[in-house]
Amino acid sequence: MSEQEIREGMLLAVWDEPPLDFDPDKLIRRVEQKKSRRRALVAVGVATAMIVVTSLALPGLLPRDQDGQLASEVPPPSTSAPPSVSPEKKGQRIGDRLAEKLGLRMTNFKEVYASFRAGAYAYNPNSQTTPPQRPWDPELSGLVHFTDEIGPTSLRVILTKDRTVAEQICSGATTCREVAQSDGTTVTESTVVQGSEIARSTALRKFPSGYYAEISSFNYNPATSDGLRKTAPVPVEVLTTLVTDPDVHWE
């Protein structure tokens, strides 16, 4: 038997024997440490998965507004009041709209435009002085200027909370009637006839708030108190159409 065969035989005889320094208690402790480490890793993985699932599901559980924004992200409503419109801007807005509507109704009118001012009755726009304000003056008044086949003239417009305008509109009128509107307002139509011609036609609209809007047409030019003509250029039916036009925001 050769030396190589003797060596291999000896190795086969002792191959399943533990090493001389083998410690079974140490081996058991090492196995327990590996098991504890494996349990800790599994617990961390489960907790992480739960956090991910919760974070994905939470937005779907929270209430959203119509734009899909989370309710918690919606800013609180503003408590500040909307900025008020100055009388000058309000008058310009109303005057521009009335001039536009009058031009559409009376296609024979030319050079249609408006001039308004706060705290005074209709005035001559060419005047260099401002008339003093009186206690009975309206909150806002103006003129809608135009030129027809006779010459230049205008309509007078008054906006006020003084109910005196409603008490006096039928005074001296040839015809006067009140017409209820579907929006809760009322319109009083008044016509003054001198001879056989209309000297004045007026439409007065009263709002539930107590606010009045009045438009008048005269047989003279209220902007200058002259320019006498045979009849008022705008009939009361057209004035009623203007004072009830939904595109004109009086209040």
Residue pairs with C-beta under 8 A, 6 or more apart in sequence:
59 70
62 70
62 71
62 72
63 70
63 71
64 70
64 71
65 71
65 74
85 93
87 118
87 119
87 139
87 140
88 116
88 117
88 118
90 140
91 116
91 117
91 118
91 140
91 142
92 114
92 116
93 249
94 114
94 116
94 140
94 142
94 157
94 159
94 248
94 249
94 250
95 113
95 114
95 115
95 116
95 142
95 144
95 157
96 114
97 245
97 247
97 248
97 249
98 114
98 144
98 155
98 157
98 215
98 242
98 248
99 112
99 113
99 114
99 144
99 146
100 112
101 241
101 242
101 245
101 247
101 248
102 109
102 112
102 144
102 146
102 155
102 234
102 238
102 242
103 109
103 112
103 146
105 238
105 241
105 242
106 146
106 148
106 234
106 238
108 148
108 149
109 146
109 147
109 148
110 146
110 147
110 148
111 145
111 146
111 147
111 152
112 144
112 145
112 146
113 144
113 145
113 146
114 142
114 143
114 144
114 145
114 157
115 125
115 142
115 143
115 145
116 140
116 141
116 142
116 143
116 157
117 123
117 140
117 141
117 142
118 139
118 140
119 133
119 137
119 138
119 139
119 140
120 130
120 131
120 133
120 137
120 138
120 141
121 131
121 137
121 138
121 141
121 158
122 141
122 142
122 143
122 156
122 157
122 158
122 222
122 223
123 131
123 141
123 143
123 223
124 223
124 224
125 143
125 145
125 223
136 162
136 164
138 158
138 159
138 160
138 162
139 159
139 160
139 161
140 158
140 159
140 160
141 156
141 157
141 158
141 159
142 156
142 157
143 154
143 155
143 156
143 157
143 222
143 223
144 154
144 155
144 157
145 152
145 153
145 154
145 223
146 152
146 153
146 154
146 155
147 153
148 233
150 229
150 233
151 227
151 229
152 221
152 227
153 218
153 220
153 221
153 223
153 227
153 229
153 233
154 221
154 222
154 223
155 215
155 216
155 217
155 222
155 234
155 239
156 215
156 216
156 218
156 222
157 213
157 214
157 215
157 216
158 165
158 212
158 213
158 214
158 216
159 211
159 212
159 213
159 214
159 250
160 211
160 212
160 214
161 210
161 211
161 212
162 212
163 210
163 212
165 204
165 212
165 214
166 188
166 204
166 206
166 212
169 176
169 188
169 190
169 202
169 204
169 214
170 176
170 188
170 190
172 192
173 190
173 191
173 192
174 191
174 192
174 193
175 189
175 190
175 191
175 193
176 188
176 189
176 190
176 191
177 188
177 189
178 186
178 187
178 188
178 189
179 186
179 187
179 188
179 189
179 240
180 186
181 187
181 205
181 244
184 208
185 205
185 206
185 207
185 208
185 244
186 205
186 206
187 203
187 204
187 205
187 206
187 240
187 243
187 244
188 202
188 203
188 204
188 206
189 201
189 202
189 203
189 236
189 239
189 240
190 200
190 201
190 202
190 203
190 204
190 236
191 198
191 200
191 201
191 202
191 236
192 198
192 199
192 200
192 201
193 199
194 219
197 219
197 230
197 231
198 219
198 231
198 232
198 235
199 218
199 219
199 231
199 232
200 216
200 217
200 218
200 219
200 232
201 216
201 217
201 232
201 234
201 235
201 236
201 239
202 214
202 215
202 216
202 217
202 236
202 239
203 214
203 215
203 216
203 236
203 239
203 240
203 242
203 243
204 212
204 213
204 214
204 243
205 212
205 213
205 214
205 243
205 244
205 250
206 212
207 213
207 250
207 251
209 251
211 250
211 251
213 243
213 250
214 243
215 239
215 242
215 243
216 222
216 239
217 232
217 233
217 234
217 235
217 236
217 239
218 232
219 228
219 229
219 230
219 231
219 232
220 226
220 227
220 228
220 229
221 227
242 248
